[in-house]
Each structure stands twice: as structure tokens, then as C-alpha cells.
Amino acid sequence: MAGNTIGKLFCLTTFGESHGEATGGVIDGCPAGLKINMDFIQNELERRKPGQSFLTTERKETDKVEFLSGIFNGKTTGTPIGFIIKNINKKTEDYEFLKDVYRPSHADYTYKKKYGIRDYRGGGRASARETATRVVGGAVAKIFLKNTGIKIFAYVSKIGNIELEKNYKVFDFEQIEKSIVRCPDKEISEKMINLLKNVKDEGDSIGGIISCVVQGVPVGLGEPVFDKLQANLAKAMLSINAAKGFEYGTGFKSSGLKGSEHNDSFIIEDGEIITKTNNSGGIQGGISNGQDIYFNVAFKPVPTIKKQQQTIDKKGKEVIFSGKGRHDTCIAPRAVPVVEAMAAIVFADHFLRFKSY
């Protein structure tokens, strides 16, 4: 299986399956001498781990990260940083009844056809369990970015038909973690929670949108052709389990605007060149322009639901089944730290490229 690495100068390679012994990764290209805050990294994992509230999967995992290499006396050595996260709360028996069934909207069928074998225990490599390793890589990237002034904030802006329509500039990002759905608006947060309660009672799931804001990005990050900054962000975000869409700046709304309505005029403010508006989302020509970078990532409903569904087994026989095991009603709240992590990896990678010129 190829395609387990992201990045060119700051790279993360991950391994492991949902119900295997452990998941883990190798971070390569991290500069030497970086002071590593283990408590910060563990806290990032706490934000992602299962069992946070009644709305998430009941799987209980400590998600304790163990570093194997690349750190000495609390600082990075410049060598590959290896780490593992052991899987503690494995319940393989929950998936035994699915070993011959192709679940709707899962990777069961495609994995079987491509590799001739699949790990049916919780989805194996295709499970969202794999994102824990991304959070570790992203946490190290965040520590690196802290020295550059780049800050990343993600939050849930939509679940089902409940949407946060205010501009991100009016929000206090400190409020994000005070909500179990990670929405910074208290009123909208409560509406989202009530919706999720109803969906869970129905034995169903629902989709959502995560918005992300990146501040303090200098002018010049990104390569102008195949490695445009937004192209690498899109790849990173769409590699996350259940991600179905990506847009930055005005995104799809820009298709309905005139050039005179959408263009960002340049002005001078406090002796600096900035744009009067930021419809470009902080990126022009694939390169950061110094303004806030903002984007949205859409997530589909979790495909495992308790409602009965029709599908086929590996012999082509039609079967009726309903999902068992432990699953989120909506993946968006727990995916917030994953979105931040993937953004951090992209920006750390491009910052190192920028400094290499």
C-alpha cells in the first residue's frame, strides 16, 4: 500500500490499523533543537480521542503517545521522530458479523477488490482511528509553527441544517473547546446538540462542516503550479476520513459573482500592503499574500448507523444488516483537531520550503 506519507520537507508517515496492536508514525524533517511540550501533544490527542461525550463513540482509548526516537533531553535531534499509540480497547467481536458483508459507503468493497484481502475489524487501515497519528504529527508541527507566529483555529460551523453564518472575526476562539460540538457560538451550539440528540435517538448519523482560520502567515508560502498552497491544503483535508468537500476564501460562492464584486483591491495600511477585502482567502496564485487564510471542509454522515440497510455479501447475495459497535453520531466535532493537525503539517512543510530559497 502506497500513499502513507504527506509533505516534502516536513513529512509524516503513518501506519497501523483500528484493531491492531498500535497505530503510529514517523515525522521526518523536523528541525533540531525544538523544545517538545509532551503535555501539549497529549492534550491534542485528548481533543480527538473517543468517548468525549454522549455524541461520540463509546470506545475508551487512553491515546497515550510513546515516542521512540528523534527526541533527546526534551528537544528534537533532527533525526526521524518515531512514535506509537497502542490500541487498548479493542472489540474485534463487534465486527465478526461483517467479515463477509460489504457495508454501504465504507471501504470494504474497494479494499477487497484492490488488495484481495481486507481487515474487517473496525475498517482496519480505513478507520478514523488512523487520524490519531495525524494529530501527533500536527502537534509537533504546531510547536514548530509557534516560533513563526502562525496560529491555527478550527471549529464546527454547520451540522445538518444548523449553520453558523457569522463572520469568523466576531468569534472568541477560546469558546470553541467549551462546547461539546466545538462551535464558538453558544446559541448555535445548543441547537446543534439538540439536533444530534434527535439523530442519535433515530439510530442515524448526520454530516457537518468544519471551518478553519490560519493567522500570521507571511507572504510567500506556496509553490505556484502543482504545489499551490490551497492545492496542498485541499489534498490534506480530503485525505481525512469522511471528508467530502473543500473550499477556501469565497469558494463556490465566487462562481456567482462578477469580477468587480470579487476582486481584492490592494491598499496601504500602517505602511503595509494589504487587501481591502479577503475574498481570495489569503492565497493568490497559489501563494500566501499575508492575509488570514480561511477554508471549509465538509464531512459526510458517518456511514455506520443502527437503521437497517440493504447491501450484498462477498458472494453477491443481498442481505439486510444494521450497524453494531461504537460510532459517532457526527464526526465533525472530533475531526476539529484533525483538521488543525493537517493544516499545521502543510504550513510547517511550506514554511520550511519558503526558508530554503
N, C-alpha and C positions, 0 to 999 in steps of 0.2 A: 504494500500500500504506500503510494507516494503522497506528497502534498501535506505533510505534517509539520512544515516549517513556515513561519512568517517572518518577513524582514530581510534586509540585506546587510546592514552593519550592526544593528541591534536585532538579534534573531531569537525567536522562541521556537523550540521543537518540543512537541508533547507526545506522550504515549499513555497507554492504559485503557482498560475497559470498565464499564459501570460496576460489574460484579467480579472483577478480577482482584488480585491481591492488592493492587495500588494503581493510582494514576500518578503521572509525574512529568517532568520536563527538563530541558536543558536551555539555559539562557546564555547565548554566546554574543560577544561583542560589547558587553557592559564595561565601561571604563574602570580602571583600577583606582583604588583609594576612596571609593564611595562608601560612606558610613551607612550600614544597613540597620534599619529600625525593625527588629523582629516583631515587636508588638504591633506596629503599623501593618505589616504584612499579614499577621494573623487576624487583625481586625477587618481587613479587606475580605478575607475568607469568611469571617463571621457574617458579613453582609450578604454573601452569596449562598451560604450553606442552607441545607433543607431544614424543615421543622421550625421555621421562624414564627409562624402564626398559623391559625386555623385555615388560612387560604392556601398554604403551601403543602408540598408533600410531607407526609409524616415520617419519612426516613430520617433516622437520627445518626448523623455523622459528626465526629469531632472536627474533621477537616484540619487536623494538626499537620502543618508542613514540617518536613525534615530536610534540612539542607545537607548535601553530601559533599559538595566541593565548591571551589571558587570564592569562599569567604574565610578570612583568617583574622582573628582578633577583632571581629565585628566590621571588617572592611572588605570590599571586593578586591580580588587579587589580579583581575584582568583575565583570568582563565575561565573556562566554561563553568557556569553555576548550575550544578545538578541538584534536583530535589524530588521528593516523593510525597504523596499524600495517601496514606493507607486507607483502604475501604474497610470499615469496621462493621457497619450494619447491613450485611448482605443477606438478602432473602431470595435466593435463586428459585426456591419452590414456587414463589409467586408467579414465575414466568414459564414454568414447566408446561402448562397447558397451551402455551403459544408457540412451542417449538416447531410445529408443523403448519402454523397459520400465518398468512400474510396480513398484517394489520393495516387498515386504511391509513394513508398518509404517513406511514413510517418507512424506514429504510430496509425493512425485511426483504421485500422482493428484489430491490435493486442490488443489495449486498449479495444475496444468494446467487443472482444471475451473473454478477461481475466476478465474484471470488469462488463460487461453488460451495461456500460454507458461510455460516453466519453465527454470531454469538447472540442467542435469543435472550440471554439474561439481562433484562432491562435495556436492551438495544445495543449492548456491547460498546463498541467504539462510537456509535452514532448517538449515544446517550448524552444528555446535557450534563452528566457527571463530569465529562471531559472539560467543561468550562472552568472547573476549579483550578486547573493548571494554568489557564489563561489569566486568572485573577492574580496568581503568584507572579507570573511574568509581568503583568501590568503594574503590580505593586512596586516591583523593582524599577520599572520604567518611570513610575510616578516619583519615586525617591530621586532618580536622576533628574527628572524634569523640574523638581522643586528648586534646583540650583539655577535653572534657566528662567524662572518666572512664569512658566506655563502652568496654568491651572485648568482642571477638567471637572465639569459638573454635569451629571446626567440625572434625569428624573422621569417619572411616568407622566405623560401629558394626555393620554387617552386610554380608556378601557371600554370596549364595546362602543356605545353611543355617548358615553360621558367624556367630554373633552375639555381640556384646559385651553382656553382660547386667548388668554392674556399674553402679552409680550414677555419674554423671559426676563427682561430688565427690571420688571416690577417685583420679582420674587426674591425672597431671602433664601438662598440655597441652604442655609443652616437648618431650615424647616424640613428638608427632604427626608432625613433619617428619622424624624419624629412621627412619620406616617408609615403604617404597615404596608401601604401600597406605593410608598416613596413618591408622593405627589406633594409639592410645596404649598398648595392651596388647601386650607383646612376644609372649606365647604365642598369643594370638588372631590377631595379625598374621601369624605364621608359618603358621598353619592357613589363613588367607585366601590367602596367597601360594601355598601348595601346591595349593589348590583352583583358583586361577586358572591355574596351570601346566597342570593336567589339562584344564581347559576350553579353553584355547588349543590344546593338542595335538589336541583333538577337532574343532577348526575352528569352535568355537561361542563364545557370549558368555554373560554372566550379569549379573543385576541386583544392586543393593545399596541400603543406606540410609546417609544422612549425618545425623549428629546435630549440632546447633548450640546453643551456650550463649552468652548475652549477659549480661554482668555490669556492674554500675554504672549501670543505667538508673534515672533518677529517677522519682518518682511523677508521673504526669500526661501521659505521651506516648500519643497515640492519640486519635481522634475517635469519639464513642460510637455512631454509626449506620453509615453506609456506609463510612466510613474507619476502622473499628476497627483497632487496631494489628495484631491477628492476621489480619484480612482482607487488609490490605496486604502483610503478610509472606507469606500464602498465595499471593496473586497474583504476587508477586515470585519466589517459589520455583517455582511451577508454570509460570512463563514460561521456565524453564531447559530446554534441550533434554533430552529423555528423562525429565523429572520426571513421576511418575505419582501421587504422593500427598503430603499434608501433614498433620501433626498437631502440636499444641502441648500442653504440660502432660501430663496423663494421656491425652489424645487419645481414641482409640477404646476404650481400656480403661475409660474413665469410664462408658460406656454399660452396663456390667455391675455398676456399684457403686450403693449406696444413698447418699442424701444425707448421712446420718450418717457414712458412710465417706469421702466425697469432699470435704465442706466444709472449707475452710481457716479455722481459728479465728484470730482476732486476739489477739495478746499484746503485752506491753511488754517490750522487752529493751534494756538500756542506755539507757533513756529514749526509745527509738524504737518506733513501732508497726510490727510485722512480723506475718507469718502463721506459725503453728506448723508447718504443712505447706505445700507449694507444689504442690498438685495442679493449680492454675489456671495453672501455668507462667508466673507473673509478670504475668499480664494478667487483669483483671476488668472487665467491662462495656466491653471494647474499649480499656481504658486501663491503662497500666503501673502496678503497685502497689508498685514499689521492690524486689521480689524478683528473683532470677535468672529470666530468660526462656529457656526451652529448648524446642526443637522438632525434629522429624524430617522428612526429605524422602526419599521413596522414588524410586529410579531404575530404569527398566525395563532389560532386557538390550539392548545395542547391536543394532539390527536387521540390520546388515550382517555376515553370517557366511560362512564358507567352505563350509559344508554346502550341498548342493543344495536349492533351494526352488522351489515351483511358484507361478507368478503369470501375469499376462497382459500383452500389449503394448498400445500405444495403438490398435491395430486390433481389440482384443478377442480376439486369438489366444492360446491357452495356451502358455506357454513354461517351460522349466526353466533356471534360472541359479544361479550361486553367486557370492558377493561377491568382488570383487578390490579392489586398492588397499590403503590403510593405515588400520587401525581398532583401537580399544581393545578388549581382552577384557572389561573392565568400566569403565564411565565414572565410577564413584563416586570413586576416588582423585583423579582430575584435576578433578572437579567441586567438591572441598572449597573451594578458593579462590573459586570462582564463587558458592557458597552464602554464604560470608562477605561477598563483594562486594555481593551483592544485599541481604543483611541490613544492611550498612553504609549503603547508599543509602536504604533505608527508614527507618533510625534517624536518619540525618542530616536527612532530609526532615521527619520528625516532631519532631525536636528544634527545628528552625527554626520549625515551626508553633507548638510549645509556647512558644517565646520571643516569638512575635509577639502573644500575648494581652496 
